[in-house]
């Protein structure tokens, strides 16, 4: 919503309770011109900052505090961001929100000499202390919860399969199985223009299969500033204390030019964040790497002010897990993962190695609705015995996981020092799909960031059947029916995803196009964001053509603040324009003295319509002026 105040409104900074209801109090930015005052308000629901006295302390943290000091995360109230921000807009909203909300608590900690590490991707601070500190923090009204920050083994000390350092004379079987060679040959693309990321044990940067693919450069021209981050030791340059991260990066991009073609997208560039210490990670290190991924910052930089979201990777491989049974808080990790999805970053995750029983996809990030979860298959196209099965029951969601399958049994890839080995696990399957994502977006850059559509393309083109070592049904669905909870939709194939028929000629194949007969629409528009004045008479908002289709049009409402206050809604607003073809409009009208105008925009196309935004109670705003 944008509000335009009349000439007799109170000065900036004066109470506005008599001009706006409390549920619509403006709180973003104010601009003064010589003629008018414009007040910009994001249509944002602000969660209540009032907490019940005595915020909950997670049971696992309480047990750990019984034994002495422990690190833990102090969670403050979550405040939603405006509907569809991404990139720098999202980064700014998140950092500003966190700085505002955390200021009193930071001051309290500093006054007592207590060290802390703040986060913005979740509104939280990491501290270390005893039970007395935890109880003092829990008693604060601005604290939502206190959760554990346990050290959990996410990667084993040895691979789950036979090792081999023998040389190879061709393309690895897994790279062939996911259709990479067909993409290289038919489209001439190998992942060029796409940056993939590893959140893992680190990377041996100088390995011959990946050294030339590091975004930070090679040889004498190396700059690690926005291409490497170490959440464990703050090391200035990439390294790997385990080998796991080097193996997964190799599967994404590896090719040494000497016959070791181990990577799916060797034309892509890689960056990395080390989130595990010898295979052991913590929720705080996972969150730190997710925060760096959203807006990379240089070594020693401040994530709140030095982040550069334009340097964020397009695709991230996540071959790690954080078991709730060991104290990992699912909600905290889900909040961070949701921000990355909002930013259009494709998060690919390993399903886990707890099979073959059903309901064993049980750890974040695999269980999250905001990641693309991958099962493992063998070279014989059967689901690997160890691959975790769904559906997800640990959180009561019955969520359909995994969504897709990829090679994960006896996968040969790069390992330190400068060698190759065949390892097994869903950790090996996930980077195949991350490479598939890179190939798809390299061939079709107009799809980059459109996660729902891109995931749909991979799912609807998946290769079946996928075999099983024994007849199995999970969630009542047999392994021979697709999608299922064992191998998802089937085995990912990049070439097949790009080959899906597209009858209306827009950028989305019919199988994933909600209006396959309309070349101007392929997705229902989201709630409009970015509404504001460019000058005294020109309004603009974020165009949705990229995400929904160039046939998307807009309706513009204008109402008075007095009506908004007296009626508590926007039903009496006037339809200023209908079916606008672009994301701009003009209005040079002057509000009545002592009053002001508010504006709302909705988007529509052949797939559907957004609403007029959300009221302060998070319910959709209702207006009929532009209907019919």
N, C-alpha and C positions, 0 to 999 in steps of 0.2 A: 504494500500500500504506500502511496505517496500522499502527503497532506500538504495543502497550500493554504496558508493562513491569511486572513484578511488584515487590513491596515491597522485595526484597533486592537490587535491581540497583544498580550503582555510581552515585555522584553524577554530576550533569550535568557534562560536560567530561572525565570519566574515560575511559580507553581502554575500548572496547567490543568489542575483538577476540575476547574469550572468550564474548561473547553473540550476536554476529552474524558471519557469514562476511564476508570482505572485500568480496565482491561485493554485499552488501546493507547496507553501513555507512550508517546514517542521516546525512543532511547538510542537512536543511532547518531545522526549527524545533522547539523543545522547550517544553513547558508543564508547570508544576508546579502541582498542586493539593494541598490538605491531606491527601488520601487516596491519590493515585496520581501517577505520572509518565506522561505521554503523549508519545510521540515520533512525529512525523509524517514519513513518508518518501514522496516522489514516486516513482512507478515510472518512473524515468528512466534511460536508458542514458547513462553518462558516457564519452565518448570518451577514450581514453588521452591524458594530457597529456605523455607522453614522446615527444619528437621525435628523429628521427635527427639526429645532429650535422651541421650544415651544411644548413639548410633550403634548398630550391630557390629560385633567383632566376629569374624568368620571362625567357626569351630576349630579348624585346623590351626589358625593363628593363635587362638586361645590356648590350645595344647602346647604349642611351641613356646609361648610366653611363660608357661608354667615351668619351663626348663631354663629360662633366662632371657637374654636379649635376642632379638630377631629382627630382620628386615621386614617391612610390610608396606603396603600401599594404602594411602589415605585418600579415599574417594570423596570428591565433593559432588554437589548436585549437578546432574547433566542438564545443560540448556541446549535445546535444539537449535540448529542452524537453519537459515532460510532454505526454501524448498529444494533447489537444485544447483547450488553453487559447486564449482569445481576449480581446480588449479589454485591460482593466487587468491581468488575470492574465498575459497574454502579455508585455505591456510590463514588468511587474515582473520576470518571469523573465529576460527578455533583458537588462535593465539590470543586474540583480544578477549574472548570469553574467558579463557583460562587465567589470564593476567588479572582481569577484573575480579573473578571469583576467588582466586587464590591469594590476593593481596593481604587480607587480614590474617590468614593462617601463616603465610610466609613471615609476616612481621612478628607474629607470636613465636614462631620457631627461632627466628634470628635473635629475638630478645633473650632467649634462653640458651643460645649457643648451640642449637641443634641443627646439624647438617641435613640437607634435603636435596632431592633431585626432582624438579617439576616436570610434568608432562602436559601436553595440550591435546594430543590425539585422543586421550581420555583425560578427563578433568581430575587429575590425581597428582600426589606427591609421594615419592619414595623416601621413607625415613627408616632409621634403625633405633630400637629402644626397648625398654622393658615394659612390664605390664602397667606400671604407673603412668608412663607416657601414653600408652595405648588408651587407657581409661580416660586420661585427661583430654585426649583428642576426640574420643568417642562422645564426650560430654558436650562438645562444641555444636552449636546449632547449624554451622555451615558444613559439617561433616556428614556424609551419607552412610558410608560403611568403611570398615577397616578389613583388608583381606591380606592373606598370606603372600609371601614372595619366596616360595620354596625353591631349592635347587633340585631339578628333576633331570634324570638321564633321558634325553630325547634321542640320542644316537648311540648305538652299541659300540664297544671298543673294537669289534671285528665285524667284517661283512657277513651277511646271512647266506653266503654261497661260496662255491669254489672260486679261487683266484687264479688268474692266468696273466702272465706278462708277455705272452707270445705276441709277435708282431701280427698284423692283419693286412691282407692285401686288398681289401675292398670296404664297402659300406657295411656297417654293422646291421645285423638282422633287425634290430628294433627300429633303426632309422628307416629301413625299407618298409617295415610293417605299418608305420604311420603315414606312408605315402609321401615322404619328404623328397625322394629322388624324382618322383613324377612332377612335383612342384618345381624343382630345380630345372628339370628338362623342358617342361611345357611352358612355364611362365618366366623362366630365367631369373627367378628370385630365390634367395637363400636366407632371407631374413633381413636384408638391407633396410636401413632406416628405422629399425626397431631396437630398443634397448631392453634387455632382460636383466633380471636381478636375482641374486641368490641370497637368501637369509639362512645361514647354515654355520658350519664350523670354520668358515674362512675359505680362502682359495689360494692355491699355489700359482701366483700370477705368471711366473716364468715358465710354466709347463708349455712345451712346444705346441700342444693342441689348442691352447687358448691364449697364449701370450699376445698374439697380434689382434685379438678381438676385445681386449680390455679398453673400455671407453677412455680411461685415463691415459692411454698411450703406451708406447713401447720404445725400446732403445733409449736414446738420450732425451726424448721428448715425453716425459711422464709428469702428469699432474693428478694427484690422488684426491684433489679437493672435494669433488662431488661424485666420485666414483667408488670410494671405499670408506667404510666406517666400522670401527671396532667397539662394540658395546661391552666388551669384556675388559680389554687392556688399553684401550685408546691408542693402539698401534697406528703408526702413520702410513703404513703400506700393507697391502694384502699379504696374508700368510694363512696357513692351514695347519692346525695342530692335530688333525684327525684323518684327513683325506676324504671325508664324506662330502664336504662342500666342493672340492675339486672334481670329484666324480660326477656330481650332479650338474655342475657348470659345463663339464665336458659333454654330457648328454644333450645339453641345450645348444652349444655352439662349437664343439670341438672338431678340429680338423688340422692336423699338423702338416698337410701337404705332402706327406710321405707315405700315404696309404692308410693312415689311421683316421678314417672318416667316422668318428664316434658321435658327432653332433647332428641334430635335426635341422638347425638353422645356423649354419656356419657363417652366414653373412651378417648376423646380428652382432651387437656389441653387448658386453656384460659389465655390470657393476655388482657390488656385494656389500653385505653387512654381516659381520660376525656376531651371532647371537648365542653361541654355545662355547663353553670352555671344556675342551676335550670331550665333547658330546653331551655336556651338562649345561642346561639353560635355566633361566628363571623367567617368570612372567614379565619382570621389569626389563630384562634384556630383549625379550621378544617385542615388547611395546616400544622400547627405544629404537629397535631396527625398523619397526613399522612407521614410527614417527620420522625417522631419517628417510625412509622410502617415499613418504608423502611429499617431503620437501628437503632434499639433501642439503647438508651444510658442511663446511670444511672442517678438518680436524681442529679441535679447540674452539670451534664456533659455537654460537648460542642458537639452539634450535628454534627459539622463539623469535629471533630477529634476523638470523642469517640464512634461513631456509630459502631454497629456490625451487618452488614446485615445478617450474618449467624444466628442471633437470631430473624429474622423477622418471623412473623406468615405466615402460608400458606393461610389462608382464613380470610377475614375481613367482619364483618357485619356493614352495614351503615344504621341505621334507623334514619336518620336526613335529613333535607333539608335546602337549602339556596336560598330563592326566589330572582330572578333578579329584581322583582318588588319592593323589599326592599333594593336594592343596591348591591346585591351579583353579583360579576363579574364571568360569566360562563367560560370565557376563562382562567382565573387564576386557577380555580378549575380543569378544564379539563387538564391543563398542569400537575398538580400534580397527578391526577388520571392516566394519561398516563404513568408516570414514574413507578407507582406501577404495572401497567399491564406489562410494559417492564421487570420488575423484576420477573414476574411470580406469583404475589400475586393475588388471586382470590377475587375481590371486588364485594360483593353482596349488593344491595341497594333496599330499599323500594320504591315502585312506587309513593307513596303519597296518601293522603286521600281527594282528591278534586273531586272525582267522583260524580255522574255517567256519566257526560258529556264526550264526546270525547275531545281529545287534552288537557287533564288535567295533563298528565305527563309533568310537566313544570319547575321543579326545579332541579338544581344539588343536589346530584350526579346522581339522577335517569335518567336524560336525556343524560348522558355521553355515548359515544360509548365504553368506557373502563370499564363499570360496567355491571353486570348481574342484571337486574331490575325485581322486583318481585311484582306481583299483589296478592290480598288477596281473598281467597274463604271461604265460610261457611262450616260448618260440613255437609251440604246437597249438597256440590259440586257445588255451584253456586257462580259466581263472586260477592263479597260483594258490596253493593250499593255505599259505600264510596271509593272504590278502584279507583285510577286515571286511566284513559284510554289514549291510544295513538291515532294516532302517534304524535311524537314530532314536534310541529310546531313553538314553541317560538323562535327557532334559525334558522328556515327555512329549517331544514334538512329533515323533514318528516321521521325521524328515527323510526324504528320499536321498540316500547316499549309498554308494558312490554314484556320480553322474556319468562317468566315462571310464574306460579301461585303456591301458597302454602297457608296452613291454616292461617287465619288472623282475624277470627271473633269469639270472645269468647274463646280466647286462655288462658289456665291456665298455669301459670309459677310462678317462685320465685319473691317475692317482700320483701323489708325491712319492719319491722325487723323480719327476719326468718319466713316469711309467704308466702302465695300463693294467687294469684288473677287472675281472668279471665278478660283480656283486649282485645280490638279490634283495628285493624289498620293494614296497610301494614307494620308498624314497627314490628308487630308480625309475619307477613308472611316471611319477609326476613331472620330472623335467622333460620327458618326451612330449607331454601335452603342452608344457610351456613353450617348447620349440615349435609345436604345431601352431600355437597361438601367434608366435612371431612370424611364421610363414604366411598365415592368413592375412595378418595386418600388413605385411610387407607387400603382398600382391594387391590387397584391397585396403589401402590406407584410409579410405573414407569410412571404414568400419571401426577404426581405432577408438577405443573408449566406450563403444556401444556394447556393453558386456552382456546384457540379456540376449541380444540378437546374435552376438558372436558365439556365445555358449550354445545357443539353439542350433546354429549352423553345424557345430561340432557334433552335437547330440544327434540331430536328424540325419546326418550323413555317416554315422558310425557303422563300422563293418561288423556284421553278424554272419553266422552264429559264433558264440564264444562257448567253448566246451567246458566241461566240469569233470573232475576226477571221480565224482559220484553224483547221483541225482540229488538235487538240493532245491528246496524252496525256502525263501526268506520273506517274511511279511505276507505269506500266502501266495507269492508269485514264484513260479518255477524258473529255473535258470534258462529255460528255453524260450521264455516270453520276455519281450523288451518294450520299455525299460524294466529292469528288475533291480533288486537290492544287492546283487552279487557283482555284476559287471556293468551296471548302469544301462546305457543305451547301446553299448558295444565298444569296439576298439576304435579309437580316434584315427581319422585319416584326413590329413590336410588337403590332399587333392580332391577328395570327395566333397569336402565342405565347400570348396571353391567351384565345384561342378554342379551344385544343386540348381535346378531350373529357376529362371527368373523371368516370368512372363510379362511383367509390366515395365521392365527396363530400369527400375530404380536400383538402388544399391543393395537391396536385400532380397534374397531368394524367397520364392513363394512359400516354402515350408515355414519360414520364420517371419513372414510379412502379414500383418493383420489386415491388410487391404491389398491382396495380390493382384487385383484388377485395376488398381489406382496407382499410377506412377508417381503421384505426389505425396503419398502417405505410406508409411511402413510401420509406424509405432504410434500408439496413443500419446498425445502430448502430456508432459508433466505440468505441475503447477508452475506458473510463470514466476520468475525471479528477476532481480536486477532492475525493478521499476524505479525510475527516477527522472528528474528534469535535467536535460542537457543545457538548456538556457531558460529564459523567462517564459517561453511559450512551447517548448518542445519536450515531449515525454518520450522515453525509450525504455526498452526492456530487453532481456536476453532472448535472442532469436532461437527458435526451436527447430529450424529447418534441418540442421545437421542430425539431430537426434530423433526427429519424428517425420520429416519429409518436407520438401519445398512447397507442398500444397497446404501447409499449415497456415491458418488465418487467426486473427485475434479480434476479440470484442473488448471495448473499453467502457467502463462505468465511471460516472462522476456523481458524487453526492456531497451533501453539506455535513460539516461536523456536528451542527446542532441536531440534525436528524439522526445522525449516528449515535449521539449521546442520548437523545430522548427515546429512540425506538430500540436501541441496543442491537441494531443490525443494519443491513444495507438494502433491504427490500425496496425502499423508496428512492434509491439512486436512479439517475438518468442514464440511458444508454447513449453515450457520446458518439460511438462508432461501432459498426458491425463489419465482420469479415475483412478486416484490414489485412492486406497481403504482406506487410512487413512489420518489423518490431519498432515502429515509431508512429507518433501522432502529434498533432498540434492542438493547443488550447490556450488562447490568450485572454480568456474570460477572467474577470476580477471577482473574487468572493465577496459576498455581502459584508459590510462593515461589522466587525466583531465576530465574524464567522470564518469559515474556511472550507476548502474543498478537499475531499479525499478521492483517490482514484484506485481502481482495481482493473486487472486485465485477466482474461482467460484465453486459452488457446484451444483450437479445434481443427480436426481434419477428418478424413473418412474413417479413421480408426476409433475416434471418440473425442471427448472433450475433457479438459482439465476443469477443476472447480475454480471458484473465485478466491482461493486461498483459505487459510484456516483462521478461525477466531481464536481468542486467547485461551479458550478451553479446549483447543485442538479440534473442534468440530468444523466441518466445511461451512463456509459462508454461503448464504442462500440469496439469490437475486434473480428476478425474472424479466428485468427491463430489456435485455437483449435477446430474449427468446423469441421464437416464431419468425 
